[in-house]
């Protein structure tokens, strides 16, 4: 993530400073992650386990999205 901001001259933490294509990629990634999380349903376990399950789902979603973009 830091690389994206550095390489594009964006201000870290401010998506509006990224190129339009990167902003679109963020939106697509968030949309896919939201869909995948809803589809996964309820997560089980203590809060730490639930957090790991959510992180894993979002990580898998981001892999899907990366395949859609050339960078």
PyMOL Python script that loads the backbone (N, CA, C, O; Angstrom):
from pymol import cmd

cmd.read_pdbstr("""\
ATOM      1  N   UNK A   1       0.808  -1.176   0.000  1.00  0.00           N
ATOM      2  CA  UNK A   1       0.000   0.000   0.000  1.00  0.00           C
ATOM      3  C   UNK A   1       0.866   1.259   0.000  1.00  0.00           C
ATOM      4  O   UNK A   1       0.608   2.202  -0.748  1.00  0.00           O
ATOM      5  N   UNK A   2       1.888   1.261   0.844  1.00  0.00           N
ATOM      6  CA  UNK A   2       2.776   2.420   0.894  1.00  0.00           C
ATOM      7  C   UNK A   2       3.407   2.653  -0.472  1.00  0.00           C
ATOM      8  O   UNK A   2       3.605   3.794  -0.889  1.00  0.00           O
ATOM      9  N   UNK A   3       3.723   1.555  -1.166  1.00  0.00           N
ATOM     10  CA  UNK A   3       4.345   1.673  -2.482  1.00  0.00           C
ATOM     11  C   UNK A   3       3.436   2.398  -3.462  1.00  0.00           C
ATOM     12  O   UNK A   3       3.895   3.223  -4.253  1.00  0.00           O
ATOM     13  N   UNK A   4       2.149   2.089  -3.407  1.00  0.00           N
ATOM     14  CA  UNK A   4       1.199   2.718  -4.322  1.00  0.00           C
ATOM     15  C   UNK A   4       1.221   4.235  -4.146  1.00  0.00           C
ATOM     16  O   UNK A   4       1.300   4.975  -5.127  1.00  0.00           O
ATOM     17  N   UNK A   5       1.152   4.692  -2.913  1.00  0.00           N
ATOM     18  CA  UNK A   5       1.167   6.136  -2.671  1.00  0.00           C
ATOM     19  C   UNK A   5       2.497   6.753  -3.085  1.00  0.00           C
ATOM     20  O   UNK A   5       2.532   7.812  -3.711  1.00  0.00           O
ATOM     21  N   UNK A   6       3.585   6.084  -2.731  1.00  0.00           N
ATOM     22  CA  UNK A   6       4.909   6.617  -3.054  1.00  0.00           C
ATOM     23  C   UNK A   6       5.121   6.681  -4.566  1.00  0.00           C
ATOM     24  O   UNK A   6       5.598   7.689  -5.088  1.00  0.00           O
ATOM     25  N   UNK A   7       4.767   5.609  -5.262  1.00  0.00           N
ATOM     26  CA  UNK A   7       5.032   5.532  -6.697  1.00  0.00           C
ATOM     27  C   UNK A   7       4.122   6.449  -7.515  1.00  0.00           C
ATOM     28  O   UNK A   7       4.475   6.838  -8.628  1.00  0.00           O
ATOM     29  N   UNK A   8       2.979   6.788  -6.983  1.00  0.00           N
ATOM     30  CA  UNK A   8       2.065   7.655  -7.732  1.00  0.00           C
ATOM     31  C   UNK A   8       2.119   9.099  -7.262  1.00  0.00           C
ATOM     32  O   UNK A   8       1.463   9.968  -7.836  1.00  0.00           O
ATOM     33  N   UNK A   9       2.897   9.356  -6.220  1.00  0.00           N
ATOM     34  CA  UNK A   9       2.999  10.710  -5.703  1.00  0.00           C
ATOM     35  C   UNK A   9       1.810  11.109  -4.844  1.00  0.00           C
ATOM     36  O   UNK A   9       1.603  12.289  -4.558  1.00  0.00           O
ATOM     37  N   UNK A  10       1.035  10.116  -4.437  1.00  0.00           N
ATOM     38  CA  UNK A  10      -0.127  10.398  -3.601  1.00  0.00           C
ATOM     39  C   UNK A  10       0.252  10.613  -2.150  1.00  0.00           C
ATOM     40  O   UNK A  10       1.320  10.203  -1.694  1.00  0.00           O
ATOM     41  N   UNK A  11      -0.649  11.266  -1.442  1.00  0.00           N
ATOM     42  CA  UNK A  11      -0.460  11.493  -0.015  1.00  0.00           C
ATOM     43  C   UNK A  11      -1.026  10.292   0.724  1.00  0.00           C
ATOM     44  O   UNK A  11      -2.213   9.987   0.607  1.00  0.00           O
ATOM     45  N   UNK A  12      -0.185   9.618   1.478  1.00  0.00           N
ATOM     46  CA  UNK A  12      -0.582   8.395   2.166  1.00  0.00           C
ATOM     47  C   UNK A  12      -1.823   8.626   3.029  1.00  0.00           C
ATOM     48  O   UNK A  12      -1.892   9.569   3.817  1.00  0.00           O
ATOM     49  N   UNK A  13      -2.792   7.741   2.855  1.00  0.00           N
ATOM     50  CA  UNK A  13      -4.021   7.834   3.622  1.00  0.00           C
ATOM     51  C   UNK A  13      -5.088   8.705   2.983  1.00  0.00           C
ATOM     52  O   UNK A  13      -6.205   8.788   3.493  1.00  0.00           O
ATOM     53  N   UNK A  14      -4.759   9.358   1.869  1.00  0.00           N
ATOM     54  CA  UNK A  14      -5.717  10.225   1.179  1.00  0.00           C
ATOM     55  C   UNK A  14      -5.919   9.698  -0.236  1.00  0.00           C
ATOM     56  O   UNK A  14      -5.163  10.026  -1.150  1.00  0.00           O
ATOM     57  N   UNK A  15      -6.935   8.888  -0.396  1.00  0.00           N
ATOM     58  CA  UNK A  15      -7.185   8.262  -1.698  1.00  0.00           C
ATOM     59  C   UNK A  15      -7.418   9.263  -2.815  1.00  0.00           C
ATOM     60  O   UNK A  15      -7.153   8.977  -3.982  1.00  0.00           O
ATOM     61  N   UNK A  16      -7.911  10.426  -2.455  1.00  0.00           N
ATOM     62  CA  UNK A  16      -8.199  11.418  -3.494  1.00  0.00           C
ATOM     63  C   UNK A  16      -6.942  11.898  -4.200  1.00  0.00           C
ATOM     64  O   UNK A  16      -7.024  12.505  -5.267  1.00  0.00           O
ATOM     65  N   UNK A  17      -5.779  11.631  -3.613  1.00  0.00           N
ATOM     66  CA  UNK A  17      -4.521  12.040  -4.245  1.00  0.00           C
ATOM     67  C   UNK A  17      -3.976  10.964  -5.179  1.00  0.00           C
ATOM     68  O   UNK A  17      -2.954  11.163  -5.837  1.00  0.00           O
ATOM     69  N   UNK A  18      -4.660   9.827  -5.234  1.00  0.00           N
ATOM     70  CA  UNK A  18      -4.231   8.743  -6.130  1.00  0.00           C
ATOM     71  C   UNK A  18      -4.819   8.949  -7.523  1.00  0.00           C
ATOM     72  O   UNK A  18      -5.821   9.646  -7.676  1.00  0.00           O
ATOM     73  N   UNK A  19      -4.200   8.346  -8.539  1.00  0.00           N
ATOM     74  CA  UNK A  19      -4.765   8.413  -9.881  1.00  0.00           C
ATOM     75  C   UNK A  19      -6.178   7.814  -9.900  1.00  0.00           C
ATOM     76  O   UNK A  19      -6.515   6.964  -9.075  1.00  0.00           O
ATOM     77  N   UNK A  20      -6.975   8.260 -10.833  1.00  0.00           N
ATOM     78  CA  UNK A  20      -8.373   7.820 -10.925  1.00  0.00           C
ATOM     79  C   UNK A  20      -8.501   6.297 -10.997  1.00  0.00           C
ATOM     80  O   UNK A  20      -9.404   5.725 -10.387  1.00  0.00           O
ATOM     81  N   UNK A  21      -7.613   5.642 -11.730  1.00  0.00           N
ATOM     82  CA  UNK A  21      -7.680   4.185 -11.852  1.00  0.00           C
ATOM     83  C   UNK A  21      -7.455   3.493 -10.503  1.00  0.00           C
ATOM     84  O   UNK A  21      -8.108   2.496 -10.195  1.00  0.00           O
ATOM     85  N   UNK A  22      -6.545   4.018  -9.716  1.00  0.00           N
ATOM     86  CA  UNK A  22      -6.295   3.439  -8.392  1.00  0.00           C
ATOM     87  C   UNK A  22      -7.506   3.651  -7.486  1.00  0.00           C
ATOM     88  O   UNK A  22      -7.857   2.771  -6.701  1.00  0.00           O
ATOM     89  N   UNK A  23      -8.137   4.805  -7.594  1.00  0.00           N
ATOM     90  CA  UNK A  23      -9.336   5.063  -6.805  1.00  0.00           C
ATOM     91  C   UNK A  23     -10.453   4.092  -7.197  1.00  0.00           C
ATOM     92  O   UNK A  23     -11.175   3.590  -6.336  1.00  0.00           O
ATOM     93  N   UNK A  24     -10.589   3.832  -8.486  1.00  0.00           N
ATOM     94  CA  UNK A  24     -11.588   2.870  -8.961  1.00  0.00           C
ATOM     95  C   UNK A  24     -11.282   1.476  -8.420  1.00  0.00           C
ATOM     96  O   UNK A  24     -12.187   0.746  -8.015  1.00  0.00           O
ATOM     97  N   UNK A  25     -10.011   1.118  -8.415  1.00  0.00           N
ATOM     98  CA  UNK A  25      -9.615  -0.200  -7.915  1.00  0.00           C
ATOM     99  C   UNK A  25      -9.971  -0.343  -6.436  1.00  0.00           C
ATOM    100  O   UNK A  25     -10.436  -1.399  -6.007  1.00  0.00           O
ATOM    101  N   UNK A  26      -9.758   0.701  -5.670  1.00  0.00           N
ATOM    102  CA  UNK A  26     -10.146   0.675  -4.259  1.00  0.00           C
ATOM    103  C   UNK A  26     -11.645   0.414  -4.121  1.00  0.00           C
ATOM    104  O   UNK A  26     -12.068  -0.417  -3.318  1.00  0.00           O
ATOM    105  N   UNK A  27     -12.439   1.131  -4.909  1.00  0.00           N
ATOM    106  CA  UNK A  27     -13.888   0.978  -4.820  1.00  0.00           C
ATOM    107  C   UNK A  27     -14.323  -0.433  -5.201  1.00  0.00           C
ATOM    108  O   UNK A  27     -15.190  -1.019  -4.554  1.00  0.00           O
ATOM    109  N   UNK A  28     -13.721  -0.967  -6.243  1.00  0.00           N
ATOM    110  CA  UNK A  28     -14.050  -2.330  -6.661  1.00  0.00           C
ATOM    111  C   UNK A  28     -13.653  -3.308  -5.552  1.00  0.00           C
ATOM    112  O   UNK A  28     -14.416  -4.214  -5.217  1.00  0.00           O
ATOM    113  N   UNK A  29     -12.476  -3.125  -4.994  1.00  0.00           N
ATOM    114  CA  UNK A  29     -12.014  -4.000  -3.927  1.00  0.00           C
ATOM    115  C   UNK A  29     -12.931  -3.981  -2.723  1.00  0.00           C
ATOM    116  O   UNK A  29     -13.234  -5.029  -2.152  1.00  0.00           O
ATOM    117  N   UNK A  30     -13.370  -2.812  -2.338  1.00  0.00           N
ATOM    118  CA  UNK A  30     -14.273  -2.702  -1.194  1.00  0.00           C
ATOM    119  C   UNK A  30     -15.631  -3.328  -1.492  1.00  0.00           C
ATOM    120  O   UNK A  30     -16.247  -3.940  -0.620  1.00  0.00           O
ATOM    121  N   UNK A  31     -16.088  -3.170  -2.725  1.00  0.00           N
ATOM    122  CA  UNK A  31     -17.373  -3.760  -3.113  1.00  0.00           C
ATOM    123  C   UNK A  31     -17.299  -5.279  -3.087  1.00  0.00           C
ATOM    124  O   UNK A  31     -18.200  -5.934  -2.564  1.00  0.00           O
ATOM    125  N   UNK A  32     -16.246  -5.840  -3.641  1.00  0.00           N
ATOM    126  CA  UNK A  32     -16.075  -7.295  -3.654  1.00  0.00           C
ATOM    127  C   UNK A  32     -15.925  -7.822  -2.229  1.00  0.00           C
ATOM    128  O   UNK A  32     -16.518  -8.845  -1.884  1.00  0.00           O
ATOM    129  N   UNK A  33     -15.144  -7.140  -1.402  1.00  0.00           N
ATOM    130  CA  UNK A  33     -14.956  -7.579  -0.020  1.00  0.00           C
ATOM    131  C   UNK A  33     -16.275  -7.544   0.747  1.00  0.00           C
ATOM    132  O   UNK A  33     -16.576  -8.461   1.511  1.00  0.00           O
ATOM    133  N   UNK A  34     -17.053  -6.499   0.546  1.00  0.00           N
ATOM    134  CA  UNK A  34     -18.353  -6.402   1.213  1.00  0.00           C
ATOM    135  C   UNK A  34     -19.256  -7.551   0.794  1.00  0.00           C
ATOM    136  O   UNK A  34     -19.910  -8.176   1.629  1.00  0.00           O
ATOM    137  N   UNK A  35     -19.287  -7.824  -0.496  1.00  0.00           N
ATOM    138  CA  UNK A  35     -20.101  -8.931  -1.006  1.00  0.00           C
ATOM    139  C   UNK A  35     -19.631 -10.266  -0.412  1.00  0.00           C
ATOM    140  O   UNK A  35     -20.447 -11.068   0.041  1.00  0.00           O
ATOM    141  N   UNK A  36     -18.339 -10.495  -0.419  1.00  0.00           N
ATOM    142  CA  UNK A  36     -17.798 -11.751   0.103  1.00  0.00           C
ATOM    143  C   UNK A  36     -18.068 -11.912   1.597  1.00  0.00           C
ATOM    144  O   UNK A  36     -18.362 -13.012   2.065  1.00  0.00           O
ATOM    145  N   UNK A  37     -17.967 -10.814   2.341  1.00  0.00           N
ATOM    146  CA  UNK A  37     -18.240 -10.883   3.776  1.00  0.00           C
ATOM    147  C   UNK A  37     -19.719 -11.207   4.040  1.00  0.00           C
ATOM    148  O   UNK A  37     -20.042 -12.000   4.924  1.00  0.00           O
ATOM    149  N   UNK A  38     -20.604 -10.581   3.262  1.00  0.00           N
ATOM    150  CA  UNK A  38     -22.032 -10.875   3.423  1.00  0.00           C
ATOM    151  C   UNK A  38     -22.320 -12.321   3.058  1.00  0.00           C
ATOM    152  O   UNK A  38     -23.112 -12.991   3.722  1.00  0.00           O
ATOM    153  N   UNK A  39     -21.683 -12.795   2.014  1.00  0.00           N
ATOM    154  CA  UNK A  39     -21.888 -14.169   1.560  1.00  0.00           C
ATOM    155  C   UNK A  39     -21.340 -15.177   2.579  1.00  0.00           C
ATOM    156  O   UNK A  39     -21.883 -16.272   2.722  1.00  0.00           O
ATOM    157  N   UNK A  40     -20.277 -14.812   3.277  1.00  0.00           N
ATOM    158  CA  UNK A  40     -19.673 -15.710   4.262  1.00  0.00           C
ATOM    159  C   UNK A  40     -20.585 -15.911   5.465  1.00  0.00           C
ATOM    160  O   UNK A  40     -20.506 -16.935   6.143  1.00  0.00           O
ATOM    161  N   UNK A  41     -21.440 -14.945   5.727  1.00  0.00           N
ATOM    162  CA  UNK A  41     -22.351 -15.071   6.857  1.00  0.00           C
ATOM    163  C   UNK A  41     -21.674 -14.759   8.168  1.00  0.00           C
ATOM    164  O   UNK A  41     -20.721 -13.982   8.224  1.00  0.00           O
ATOM    165  N   UNK A  42     -22.172 -15.367   9.213  1.00  0.00           N
ATOM    166  CA  UNK A  42     -21.660 -15.098  10.554  1.00  0.00           C
ATOM    167  C   UNK A  42     -20.367 -15.877  10.798  1.00  0.00           C
ATOM    168  O   UNK A  42     -20.255 -17.050  10.441  1.00  0.00           O
ATOM    169  N   UNK A  43     -19.405 -15.207  11.406  1.00  0.00           N
ATOM    170  CA  UNK A  43     -18.147 -15.843  11.767  1.00  0.00           C
ATOM    171  C   UNK A  43     -18.238 -16.337  13.206  1.00  0.00           C
ATOM    172  O   UNK A  43     -18.905 -15.725  14.040  1.00  0.00           O
ATOM    173  N   UNK A  44     -17.569 -17.437  13.487  1.00  0.00           N
ATOM    174  CA  UNK A  44     -17.628 -18.035  14.822  1.00  0.00           C
ATOM    175  C   UNK A  44     -16.314 -17.869  15.570  1.00  0.00           C
ATOM    176  O   UNK A  44     -15.251 -17.715  14.967  1.00  0.00           O
ATOM    177  N   UNK A  45     -16.406 -17.902  16.889  1.00  0.00           N
ATOM    178  CA  UNK A  45     -15.221 -17.863  17.732  1.00  0.00           C
ATOM    179  C   UNK A  45     -15.159 -16.594  18.551  1.00  0.00           C
ATOM    180  O   UNK A  45     -16.086 -15.784  18.564  1.00  0.00           O
ATOM    181  N   UNK A  46     -14.029 -16.447  19.240  1.00  0.00           N
ATOM    182  CA  UNK A  46     -13.845 -15.222  20.020  1.00  0.00           C
ATOM    183  C   UNK A  46     -13.492 -14.077  19.067  1.00  0.00           C
ATOM    184  O   UNK A  46     -13.308 -14.297  17.869  1.00  0.00           O
ATOM    185  N   UNK A  47     -13.400 -12.875  19.594  1.00  0.00           N
ATOM    186  CA  UNK A  47     -13.192 -11.704  18.730  1.00  0.00           C
ATOM    187  C   UNK A  47     -11.921 -11.813  17.898  1.00  0.00           C
ATOM    188  O   UNK A  47     -11.900 -11.407  16.736  1.00  0.00           O
ATOM    189  N   UNK A  48     -10.880 -12.351  18.480  1.00  0.00           N
ATOM    190  CA  UNK A  48      -9.614 -12.494  17.749  1.00  0.00           C
ATOM    191  C   UNK A  48      -9.778 -13.462  16.577  1.00  0.00           C
ATOM    192  O   UNK A  48      -9.259 -13.209  15.489  1.00  0.00           O
ATOM    193  N   UNK A  49     -10.486 -14.553  16.787  1.00  0.00           N
ATOM    194  CA  UNK A  49     -10.723 -15.525  15.714  1.00  0.00           C
ATOM    195  C   UNK A  49     -11.601 -14.925  14.622  1.00  0.00           C
ATOM    196  O   UNK A  49     -11.350 -15.118  13.432  1.00  0.00           O
ATOM    197  N   UNK A  50     -12.620 -14.203  15.035  1.00  0.00           N
ATOM    198  CA  UNK A  50     -13.517 -13.554  14.071  1.00  0.00           C
ATOM    199  C   UNK A  50     -12.735 -12.547  13.236  1.00  0.00           C
ATOM    200  O   UNK A  50     -12.899 -12.488  12.018  1.00  0.00           O
ATOM    201  N   UNK A  51     -11.889 -11.759  13.885  1.00  0.00           N
ATOM    202  CA  UNK A  51     -11.071 -10.780  13.162  1.00  0.00           C
ATOM    203  C   UNK A  51     -10.189 -11.457  12.119  1.00  0.00           C
ATOM    204  O   UNK A  51     -10.062 -10.966  10.997  1.00  0.00           O
ATOM    205  N   UNK A  52      -9.582 -12.579  12.484  1.00  0.00           N
ATOM    206  CA  UNK A  52      -8.729 -13.314  11.527  1.00  0.00           C
ATOM    207  C   UNK A  52      -9.539 -13.838  10.359  1.00  0.00           C
ATOM    208  O   UNK A  52      -9.073 -13.811   9.220  1.00  0.00           O
ATOM    209  N   UNK A  53     -10.749 -14.316  10.625  1.00  0.00           N
ATOM    210  CA  UNK A  53     -11.607 -14.821   9.546  1.00  0.00           C
ATOM    211  C   UNK A  53     -11.998 -13.693   8.600  1.00  0.00           C
ATOM    212  O   UNK A  53     -12.010 -13.866   7.381  1.00  0.00           O
ATOM    213  N   UNK A  54     -12.315 -12.542   9.173  1.00  0.00           N
ATOM    214  CA  UNK A  54     -12.661 -11.378   8.342  1.00  0.00           C
ATOM    215  C   UNK A  54     -11.458 -10.955   7.515  1.00  0.00           C
ATOM    216  O   UNK A  54     -11.587 -10.701   6.318  1.00  0.00           O
ATOM    217  N   UNK A  55     -10.291 -10.876   8.142  1.00  0.00           N
ATOM    218  CA  UNK A  55      -9.071 -10.498   7.419  1.00  0.00           C
ATOM    219  C   UNK A  55      -8.789 -11.468   6.284  1.00  0.00           C
ATOM    220  O   UNK A  55      -8.411 -11.047   5.191  1.00  0.00           O
ATOM    221  N   UNK A  56      -8.968 -12.750   6.527  1.00  0.00           N
ATOM    222  CA  UNK A  56      -8.750 -13.753   5.480  1.00  0.00           C
ATOM    223  C   UNK A  56      -9.710 -13.588   4.321  1.00  0.00           C
ATOM    224  O   UNK A  56      -9.317 -13.709   3.161  1.00  0.00           O
ATOM    225  N   UNK A  57     -10.968 -13.314   4.630  1.00  0.00           N
ATOM    226  CA  UNK A  57     -11.969 -13.119   3.576  1.00  0.00           C
ATOM    227  C   UNK A  57     -11.629 -11.900   2.733  1.00  0.00           C
ATOM    228  O   UNK A  57     -11.701 -11.948   1.505  1.00  0.00           O
ATOM    229  N   UNK A  58     -11.259 -10.810   3.389  1.00  0.00           N
ATOM    230  CA  UNK A  58     -10.913  -9.585   2.672  1.00  0.00           C
ATOM    231  C   UNK A  58      -9.650  -9.779   1.838  1.00  0.00           C
ATOM    232  O   UNK A  58      -9.553  -9.268   0.722  1.00  0.00           O
ATOM    233  N   UNK A  59      -8.695 -10.508   2.375  1.00  0.00           N
ATOM    234  CA  UNK A  59      -7.455 -10.786   1.632  1.00  0.00           C
ATOM    235  C   UNK A  59      -7.768 -11.590   0.363  1.00  0.00           C
ATOM    236  O   UNK A  59      -7.230 -11.303  -0.705  1.00  0.00           O
ATOM    237  N   UNK A  60      -8.628 -12.581   0.485  1.00  0.00           N
ATOM    238  CA  UNK A  60      -9.034 -13.370  -0.686  1.00  0.00           C
ATOM    239  C   UNK A  60      -9.757 -12.488  -1.705  1.00  0.00           C
ATOM    240  O   UNK A  60      -9.564 -12.636  -2.912  1.00  0.00           O
ATOM    241  N   UNK A  61     -10.582 -11.581  -1.215  1.00  0.00           N
ATOM    242  CA  UNK A  61     -11.304 -10.668  -2.108  1.00  0.00           C
ATOM    243  C   UNK A  61     -10.330  -9.790  -2.879  1.00  0.00           C
ATOM    244  O   UNK A  61     -10.502  -9.553  -4.075  1.00  0.00           O
ATOM    245  N   UNK A  62      -9.305  -9.313  -2.183  1.00  0.00           N
ATOM    246  CA  UNK A  62      -8.341  -8.434  -2.853  1.00  0.00           C
ATOM    247  C   UNK A  62      -7.565  -9.179  -3.936  1.00  0.00           C
ATOM    248  O   UNK A  62      -7.187  -8.590  -4.948  1.00  0.00           O
ATOM    249  N   UNK A  63      -7.330 -10.468  -3.724  1.00  0.00           N
ATOM    250  CA  UNK A  63      -6.658 -11.265  -4.759  1.00  0.00           C
ATOM    251  C   UNK A  63      -7.519 -11.349  -6.012  1.00  0.00           C
ATOM    252  O   UNK A  63      -7.007 -11.271  -7.128  1.00  0.00           O
ATOM    253  N   UNK A  64      -8.818 -11.507  -5.828  1.00  0.00           N
ATOM    254  CA  UNK A  64      -9.737 -11.545  -6.977  1.00  0.00           C
ATOM    255  C   UNK A  64      -9.665 -10.244  -7.757  1.00  0.00           C
ATOM    256  O   UNK A  64      -9.585 -10.241  -8.985  1.00  0.00           O
ATOM    257  N   UNK A  65      -9.695  -9.139  -7.025  1.00  0.00           N
ATOM    258  CA  UNK A  65      -9.726  -7.820  -7.663  1.00  0.00           C
ATOM    259  C   UNK A  65      -8.426  -7.533  -8.393  1.00  0.00           C
ATOM    260  O   UNK A  65      -8.442  -6.944  -9.474  1.00  0.00           O
ATOM    261  N   UNK A  66      -7.298  -7.940  -7.819  1.00  0.00           N
ATOM    262  CA  UNK A  66      -6.005  -7.670  -8.456  1.00  0.00           C
ATOM    263  C   UNK A  66      -5.915  -8.276  -9.852  1.00  0.00           C
ATOM    264  O   UNK A  66      -5.222  -7.752 -10.724  1.00  0.00           O
ATOM    265  N   UNK A  67      -6.613  -9.366 -10.050  1.00  0.00           N
ATOM    266  CA  UNK A  67      -6.593 -10.016 -11.364  1.00  0.00           C
ATOM    267  C   UNK A  67      -7.296  -9.172 -12.426  1.00  0.00           C
ATOM    268  O   UNK A  67      -7.079  -9.365 -13.622  1.00  0.00           O
ATOM    269  N   UNK A  68      -8.140  -8.237 -11.985  1.00  0.00           N
ATOM    270  CA  UNK A  68      -8.894  -7.412 -12.913  1.00  0.00           C
ATOM    271  C   UNK A  68      -8.107  -6.207 -13.417  1.00  0.00           C
ATOM    272  O   UNK A  68      -8.440  -5.625 -14.449  1.00  0.00           O
ATOM    273  N   UNK A  69      -7.065  -5.840 -12.684  1.00  0.00           N
ATOM    274  CA  UNK A  69      -6.322  -4.637 -13.006  1.00  0.00           C
ATOM    275  C   UNK A  69      -4.891  -4.975 -13.427  1.00  0.00           C
ATOM    276  O   UNK A  69      -4.289  -5.902 -12.885  1.00  0.00           O
ATOM    277  N   UNK A  70      -4.353  -4.242 -14.376  1.00  0.00           N
ATOM    278  CA  UNK A  70      -3.026  -4.560 -14.912  1.00  0.00           C
ATOM    279  C   UNK A  70      -1.880  -4.239 -13.957  1.00  0.00           C
ATOM    280  O   UNK A  70      -0.755  -4.660 -14.223  1.00  0.00           O
ATOM    281  N   UNK A  71      -2.095  -3.543 -12.904  1.00  0.00           N
ATOM    282  CA  UNK A  71      -1.022  -3.179 -11.997  1.00  0.00           C
ATOM    283  C   UNK A  71      -1.344  -3.748 -10.681  1.00  0.00           C
ATOM    284  O   UNK A  71      -0.580  -3.577  -9.731  1.00  0.00           O
TER     285      UNK A  71
END
""", "prot")
cmd.dss("prot")
cmd.show_as("cartoon", "prot")
cmd.util.cbc("prot")
cmd.orient("prot")
